[in-house]
């Protein structure tokens, strides 16, 4: 399945995933991550939702990597509400989870929501990286009070040692 995906043969990767079920081959979390990438390549929401149902029935939606793939899939296909629902139902969030949902909100025009999510991230013990900061600073540039919030985020980044990143310097 991975080889099909890497070759850009998304339908064949999905067919391989379905064939695994027919042959009673057990899925693992990597199987779901790969097939969801193929679904994104095809932009097929119906298949994506069917795979989500399968993952939920088998308990794979509780794997952080699989849930992150669902956030990514729903966001890229324009279903931010579904991505947020997956995010909000996750038991364990990693920085990829936060980065995915924050950047998805920015890309979907919900800049204030992305800043709110960033503020919720800070007390969780995860350290924002250059991707987090670039997304939230982009959000700041799109809202009226963003300049002041952006300055505060920049100071926070400097205190955390993230202010040296080239990515941040080009964001303002």
JOTA-V793178 format. One record per helix or strand of 3 or more residues. SS is the DSSP state (a for helix, b for strand). FROM is the first residue (numbers start at 0). LEN is the number of residues. Records with the same first field share a line. If there is no record, write none. Layout:
# JOTA-V793178
SS: FROM-LEN / FROM-LEN
This chain:
# JOTA-V793178
a: 1-5 / 9-13 / 28-14 / 44-14 / 59-3 / 63-13 / 79-10 / 94-13 / 110-12 / 129-11 / 145-15 / 165-4
